[in-house]
Amino acid sequence: MDFRTRILTITTFIYFTTGDQNDAEYDLAIIGGGIVGMATARELRVRHPNISFVVLEKEKEISFHQSGHNSGVIHAGIYYTPGSLKAKLCVQGVELLYDYCDKNNIPYNKCGKLIVAVEKEEIPRLEGLLERGNQNGVKDLRMLGPKEIKEIEPNCEGLKAVHSPHTGIIDYKVVTQSYGQTFEKLGGHILTDFEVTGFSVTKESGHGIDYPVTIRGTRADKGSAREVKCKHVVTCGGLFSDRLAELSGCNREPRIVPFRGDYLLLKPEKTNLVNGNIYPVPNPLFPFLGVHFTPRINGDVWLGPNAVLAFKREGYKLMDFSAADAKDAISFRGLQKLAMRNLGFGIKEMYRGFNIAAQVKLLQRYVPSLKVSDVKRGPSGVRAQALDRDGNLVDDFVFDAGEGELGSRILHVRNAPSPAATSSLAIAKMVADKVENTFHL
C-alpha cells in the first residue's frame, strides 16, 4: 500500500467512525457494535454487496461492553440440550470461528477443558454431560479418571472429568474488531459515539419516501443530536436490547437484567498452576455454571466468576450504581421471582464478591494447592440476562418486530444467549436469513 492510499484509508476510517454525517442515508442500519452486531453486519455485507449498510455504536469504539468483558472461552457445545438451536449454533460456530481466525491471523489457543466431578453425586450429571456432548456432535470428548486428570492438569484433583480438547481461548475484542474491519473493507460504514434515542417515520421531503425510518441519536461527549435515515433497521443491543425494542413500540419483555461477574486473577508467578480450562459440573438447581479456572490468550489466568445482580447495566466495579437501572431491575416481577427461588444462592454469591477467601475456598475443591495469597482482584463483566415475567431465564433466541410503517421495518434481536461469542458467525447467518425473509432483501 503506497503512502497516498494509506492516508486515504485512514482518512476514510476516521470520517466514517467519528464524522457527524447527519442526514446520512442507508439501506439498512445495524444498531450495536458488539460481536453479534458486527458478525451480522459482516455477513449481510458479504451477501448483499450492492446494499448500503451502517453500524451505529453508542461508545467510541466497537466491542466495548460484553464482547470486550468476557472470559474469552471458545466453547465446544457440551452443555446445551441436544437438538436445540444453542447446541447447533455452537457446534457450527466453533468450527466457523477457528476457520475465520486461521484465515485472518487471529491468535487462539486450543488449551482444552476439564469438567471435573469432585463428589460422587456429581458423577451421574457428568456422565449425562458426556452423553449430551456426544449427541451434539462435539469432537473427541472422553471420560477421565483421577490419574488421567493429573496427566493433563497436575494440580487438579477430581474423581472423574470430561475432557474437551477442542475448547479454546481467544480475545473476543480482537475478533469483533476484525469483523468490523472486514465490514468496512467491503464498503460498510461504522458510526461510533451514536447513542440511539428514538425512531420515527421520516417526513416525506427530499428522499424521505425512499428512506422511511429516521434514527435519532446523540453524541455522548457533546450531547449534540445525530440522525440517520434508512430503509430497514436491525438492533443487536445486548444490555439495552429491551430498551431499544421499547423505543420502537414493542413490549419490553423479555426484560434484560444485568448480572455482574467478578473474577480473581492469579498472580503472574502462579499462572503455571493450570494448563487449560477447569470447570465444575453444573448444579441444575442454580442458574449459572459456577466458578472456574480460565487461562487467557495474554498469559493471565482468571478465576471465577461469581454472579450477582448489577445495579448498573454497564457497572463493572463492585460499587457501581445507577438509580434508574437499579429501580428498573428490582421492580421487575420476573427478577423478584428468580431472587426468591435462589435467595440462598444469591446471598452466597454476593458474599463471595466481597470476600476473596470465600471465592478461593470454592476453587480449592479443584486445585487444592491454590492459596489466597496466590490471587488478587481481577476484572469484571456484565451479562445481559433475559428474563420472562415468571422469573425464568430465557435460554433461546428471541426476535421481535412492531406493527405499522415504522415497526414493520425494524427487527430486534432481543436475546442472543451464551455462547453467543463462540457462535457469532453461525448466529450471524441465522440473523441474516431472518433479515432477508423479514425485509425481502
C-alpha positions in Angstrom: 0.0 0.0 0.0 1.6 3.3 -1.1 1.6 6.4 1.2 -1.3 8.1 -0.6 -3.5 5.1 -0.4 -2.6 4.6 3.3 -3.6 8.2 4.1 -6.8 7.9 2.1 -7.7 4.7 4.0 -7.0 6.3 7.4 -9.0 9.4 6.5 -11.9 7.4 5.3 -11.9 5.3 8.5 -11.9 8.5 10.7 -14.6 10.1 8.7 -17.0 7.2 8.9 -16.4 6.4 12.5 -16.4 9.9 14.0 -17.9 12.2 11.5 -21.3 13.9 12.1 -23.0 12.5 9.0 -26.4 13.9 9.9 -29.0 13.1 7.3 -26.9 10.2 6.0 -29.0 7.6 4.2 -28.6 3.9 4.1 -30.5 0.8 3.0 -30.0 -1.0 6.3 -28.8 0.1 9.8 -27.5 -2.3 12.4 -27.6 -0.9 16.0 -24.9 -2.3 18.3 -21.2 -2.8 17.7 -20.8 -5.9 19.8 -19.8 -9.3 18.4 -23.3 -10.3 17.3 -24.0 -7.0 15.7 -20.6 -6.9 13.9 -20.8 -10.5 12.8 -24.3 -9.9 11.4 -23.2 -6.7 9.6 -20.3 -8.5 8.0 -22.5 -11.4 6.9 -25.1 -9.2 5.4 -22.5 -7.1 3.6 -20.9 -10.3 2.1 -24.3 -11.4 0.9 -25.5 -8.0 -0.4 -22.6 -6.0 -1.8 -24.9 -3.6 -3.6 -26.8 -2.5 -0.5 -25.6 0.3 1.8 -25.0 -0.6 5.4 -24.2 1.3 8.6 -23.5 0.1 12.1 -24.4 2.6 14.9 -22.5 2.2 18.2 -23.0 4.4 21.2 -19.4 4.0 22.5 -16.3 5.4 20.9 -15.3 2.0 19.7 -16.9 -1.3 18.9 -16.8 -4.3 21.2 -16.7 -2.1 24.3 -19.0 -3.9 26.6 -19.9 -7.7 26.7 -17.7 -8.5 23.7 -14.7 -6.9 25.5 -15.5 -8.0 29.0 -15.8 -11.8 28.9 -13.7 -14.8 29.8 -12.6 -15.4 26.2 -13.5 -19.1 26.2 -14.2 -20.8 22.9 -17.0 -23.3 23.9 -17.3 -26.7 22.2 -21.1 -27.2 22.7 -21.2 -29.7 25.6 -23.8 -28.1 27.9 -26.7 -27.5 25.6 -29.9 -29.6 25.0 -29.4 -31.9 22.0 -31.2 -30.7 19.0 -31.6 -27.2 20.4 -30.7 -24.1 18.5 -28.0 -23.2 21.0 -26.3 -26.6 20.5 -26.4 -26.5 16.8 -25.2 -22.9 16.5 -22.3 -23.6 19.0 -21.1 -26.7 17.2 -21.3 -24.9 13.8 -20.0 -21.7 15.2 -16.8 -23.1 16.8 -15.7 -24.6 13.5 -16.5 -21.3 11.7 -14.6 -19.3 14.3 -11.5 -21.4 14.2 -11.5 -21.3 10.4 -12.0 -17.5 10.4 -9.2 -17.0 12.8 -6.8 -19.1 10.8 -7.6 -17.1 7.6 -7.3 -13.8 9.4 -4.3 -14.5 11.6 -6.2 -14.1 14.9 -4.4 -15.9 17.7 -6.1 -18.5 19.7 -5.1 -21.5 21.8 -6.8 -24.9 21.9 -5.8 -25.4 25.5 -8.8 -27.7 26.2 -11.2 -28.0 29.1 -11.8 -30.4 32.0 -15.3 -30.6 33.6 -14.4 -32.1 37.0 -16.6 -34.0 39.4 -15.2 -33.8 43.0 -18.2 -35.5 44.7 -19.8 -38.9 44.0 -23.3 -37.3 43.4 -21.8 -35.2 40.6 -20.7 -38.2 38.6 -24.2 -39.1 37.1 -24.5 -35.5 36.0 -21.0 -35.6 34.5 -21.9 -38.7 32.6 -25.0 -37.0 31.3 -22.9 -34.1 30.0 -20.7 -36.5 28.1 -23.7 -38.1 26.5 -25.1 -34.7 25.7 -21.9 -33.5 24.1 -21.7 -36.7 22.0 -25.2 -36.2 20.8 -24.4 -32.6 19.9 -21.5 -33.7 17.8 -18.7 -32.3 19.9 -15.5 -33.9 18.8 -13.1 -36.1 20.8 -14.8 -36.0 24.2 -13.7 -38.6 26.7 -14.1 -39.5 30.3 -11.1 -39.4 32.5 -10.2 -40.9 35.9 -8.0 -39.4 38.6 -4.7 -40.5 37.1 -5.6 -39.1 33.6 -6.8 -35.9 35.1 -3.4 -35.4 36.7 -1.7 -36.1 33.3 -3.5 -33.0 31.8 -3.7 -30.9 35.0 -1.1 -31.9 37.5 -2.5 -29.6 40.2 -6.2 -30.6 39.7 -7.9 -33.3 41.8 -11.2 -35.0 41.0 -13.0 -38.3 40.9 -13.8 -38.1 37.2 -13.7 -35.5 34.4 -14.9 -34.9 30.9 -12.0 -33.7 28.7 -12.9 -31.4 25.7 -9.6 -30.9 23.7 -11.2 -28.5 21.2 -12.3 -26.0 23.8 -10.0 -22.9 23.4 -9.3 -19.4 24.5 -9.3 -16.2 22.4 -9.7 -12.4 22.8 -13.2 -11.7 21.5 -12.5 -8.0 21.4 -9.9 -8.7 18.7 -12.4 -11.0 16.9 -15.1 -8.3 16.9 -12.8 -5.6 15.7 -11.7 -8.0 12.8 -15.4 -8.4 11.9 -15.6 -4.6 11.8 -12.5 -4.2 9.7 -13.8 -6.7 7.2 -17.2 -5.0 7.1 -15.5 -1.7 6.4 -13.2 -3.1 3.7 -16.4 -4.4 2.0 -17.8 -0.9 2.0 -19.8 -0.8 5.2 -19.8 2.2 7.5 -19.4 2.3 11.2 -20.6 5.4 13.2 -19.4 5.4 16.8 -20.5 7.8 19.6 -24.1 7.4 18.3 -26.4 6.6 21.1 -29.9 5.9 19.7 -32.6 7.8 21.4 -35.6 7.1 19.2 -37.1 6.0 15.9 -39.7 7.8 13.8 -41.2 7.8 10.3 -39.3 10.1 8.0 -41.1 13.1 6.9 -41.8 12.9 3.2 -39.5 15.5 1.9 -36.5 15.1 -0.3 -35.5 11.4 -0.1 -37.8 10.8 2.9 -40.1 8.5 1.0 -37.1 6.3 -0.1 -35.7 6.1 3.4 -38.8 6.0 5.7 -37.1 5.3 9.0 -35.3 8.1 10.9 -33.0 7.0 13.7 -32.4 9.8 16.2 -29.4 9.8 18.5 -27.0 11.9 20.5 -23.2 12.2 20.7 -22.4 11.3 24.3 -19.5 13.6 24.8 -21.1 16.7 23.4 -24.8 15.9 23.8 -25.4 17.1 20.2 -28.1 15.5 18.1 -27.4 13.0 15.4 -29.7 11.5 12.8 -29.6 8.7 10.2 -32.2 7.8 7.7 -32.6 4.2 6.4 -35.0 1.7 4.8 -34.6 -1.0 7.5 -33.1 -1.5 11.0 -31.7 -4.4 12.9 -31.0 -4.0 16.6 -28.4 -6.1 18.4 -28.3 -4.1 21.6 -27.1 -6.6 24.1 -27.6 -5.0 27.6 -30.0 -2.5 26.1 -32.0 -4.7 23.7 -35.2 -4.4 25.7 -35.0 -0.6 25.8 -34.3 -0.3 22.1 -37.3 -2.5 21.4 -39.5 -0.3 23.6 -38.4 2.8 21.7 -40.0 1.3 18.6 -43.2 0.4 20.4 -42.5 -3.2 21.3 -43.2 -4.9 24.6 -40.2 -4.7 27.0 -40.4 -8.4 27.8 -38.3 -10.4 27.9 -36.6 -7.9 30.2 -32.8 -7.6 30.4 -31.5 -7.9 33.9 -27.7 -7.3 34.3 -25.6 -9.8 36.2 -22.1 -8.9 37.1 -19.4 -11.5 37.3 -16.3 -10.6 39.4 -13.1 -12.5 38.6 -10.0 -13.1 40.6 -6.6 -13.1 38.9 -3.7 -15.5 39.5 -0.5 -13.6 40.3 2.0 -13.9 37.4 4.3 -16.2 39.2 1.4 -18.7 39.9 -0.1 -18.9 36.3 1.6 -22.3 35.9 -0.9 -23.8 38.4 -3.2 -24.6 35.4 -2.7 -25.5 31.8 -6.2 -25.2 30.4 -9.8 -24.5 31.5 -11.1 -26.3 34.6 -14.8 -26.2 35.2 -17.2 -27.7 37.8 -20.1 -30.0 37.0 -23.0 -27.5 36.7 -25.6 -27.7 39.5 -29.1 -27.8 37.9 -30.5 -26.1 41.0 -28.6 -22.9 40.2 -28.8 -20.7 37.0 -25.1 -20.3 36.3 -22.1 -22.5 35.6 -20.1 -21.8 38.8 -16.5 -20.7 39.4 -13.8 -22.0 37.0 -10.2 -21.5 36.0 -9.7 -19.8 32.7 -6.4 -19.1 31.0 -6.2 -16.0 28.9 -4.6 -15.6 25.5 -2.2 -13.0 27.0 -1.0 -15.4 29.7 -3.2 -14.3 32.5 -5.4 -16.8 34.4 -8.9 -15.7 35.5 -10.7 -17.4 38.4 -14.4 -17.2 38.9 -16.8 -15.5 38.3 -19.4 -15.1 40.9 -22.8 -14.0 39.6 -24.6 -11.1 41.3 -27.2 -8.6 40.3 -25.5 -5.5 38.8 -27.1 -2.2 39.9 -25.9 -0.6 36.8 -26.2 -2.1 33.3 -22.7 -1.2 32.4 -21.4 -1.3 36.0 -18.1 -3.2 36.1 -17.0 -2.1 39.6 -18.2 -3.5 42.8 -19.9 -0.3 43.9 -21.2 1.0 40.6 -24.8 2.2 40.9 -27.4 3.7 38.7 -30.7 4.6 40.4 -32.6 4.2 37.1 -31.1 0.8 36.3 -31.5 -0.5 39.9 -35.1 0.5 40.1 -35.8 -1.0 36.6 -34.4 -4.3 37.7 -35.7 -4.6 41.2 -39.3 -3.5 40.3 -39.5 -6.3 37.6 -41.7 -9.1 38.8 -39.6 -11.7 36.9 -36.4 -10.8 38.9 -38.4 -10.8 42.2 -39.5 -14.4 41.5 -36.0 -15.5 40.4 -34.5 -14.0 43.5 -37.0 -15.7 45.9 -36.2 -19.1 44.3 -32.5 -18.6 44.6 -32.2 -16.4 47.7 -29.6 -18.5 49.5 -27.5 -18.8 46.3 -27.7 -15.1 45.7 -26.6 -14.2 49.2 -23.6 -16.5 49.0 -22.6 -15.1 45.6 -22.7 -11.5 47.0 -20.6 -12.6 49.9 -18.0 -14.1 47.7 -17.9 -10.9 45.7 -16.6 -9.1 48.8 -14.7 -11.9 50.4 -11.8 -13.3 48.3 -11.1 -16.1 50.7 -14.6 -17.4 50.2 -14.2 -17.5 46.5 -10.8 -19.2 46.8 -12.3 -21.9 49.0 -14.7 -22.9 46.2 -11.8 -23.0 43.7 -9.7 -25.1 46.1 -12.1 -28.0 45.6 -10.5 -28.4 42.2 -6.9 -27.1 42.8 -6.2 -27.7 46.5 -2.8 -26.1 46.3 -4.3 -22.7 45.5 -3.8 -20.2 48.3 -5.4 -16.8 49.0 -2.0 -15.2 48.6 -1.8 -16.5 45.0 -4.6 -14.3 43.8 -5.7 -10.7 43.5 -8.9 -9.0 42.4 -9.3 -9.1 38.7 -11.7 -7.8 36.0 -15.5 -7.9 35.9 -18.0 -8.4 33.2 -21.8 -7.8 33.0 -24.0 -10.3 31.3 -27.3 -9.3 29.7 -29.6 -12.0 31.1 -33.1 -12.1 29.5 -35.9 -12.9 32.0 -39.6 -13.5 31.5 -42.2 -12.3 33.9 -42.2 -15.7 35.7 -38.6 -15.4 36.6 -37.3 -17.9 34.1 -34.0 -17.4 32.3 -34.8 -17.0 28.6 -32.5 -19.6 27.1 -33.3 -19.2 23.4 -33.1 -16.6 20.7 -35.9 -14.0 20.6 -36.7 -11.8 17.6 -39.3 -9.1 17.7 -40.8 -6.6 15.4 -43.5 -3.9 15.7 -46.5 -3.0 13.7 -47.3 -0.3 11.2 -44.9 1.5 8.8 -42.2 2.0 11.5 -42.4 -1.3 13.4 -42.5 -3.4 10.3 -39.1 -2.0 9.2 -37.3 -2.8 12.5 -36.1 -6.2 13.6 -34.9 -6.6 17.1 -32.5 -9.4 18.2 -33.9 -9.4 21.8 -31.8 -12.2 23.1 -28.6 -13.9 21.8 -27.7 -16.2 24.7 -24.3 -17.6 25.7 -22.3 -18.9 24.0 -23.0 -16.1 21.6 -19.3 -15.1 21.1 -18.3 -18.7 20.1 -21.4 -19.0 17.9 -21.2 -15.4 16.5 -20.6 -16.4 12.8 -23.3 -19.1 12.9 -25.7 -16.7 14.7 -24.9 -14.1 12.0 -26.0 -16.5 9.3 -29.3 -17.2 11.1 -29.9 -13.5 11.8 -29.1 -12.6 8.1 -31.6 -15.2 7.0 -34.2 -13.7 9.3 -33.4 -10.2 7.9 -33.7 -11.3 4.4 -37.1 -13.0 5.0 -38.4 -10.2 7.1 -37.4 -7.3 4.8 -37.4 -9.3 1.5 -33.9 -8.3 0.6 
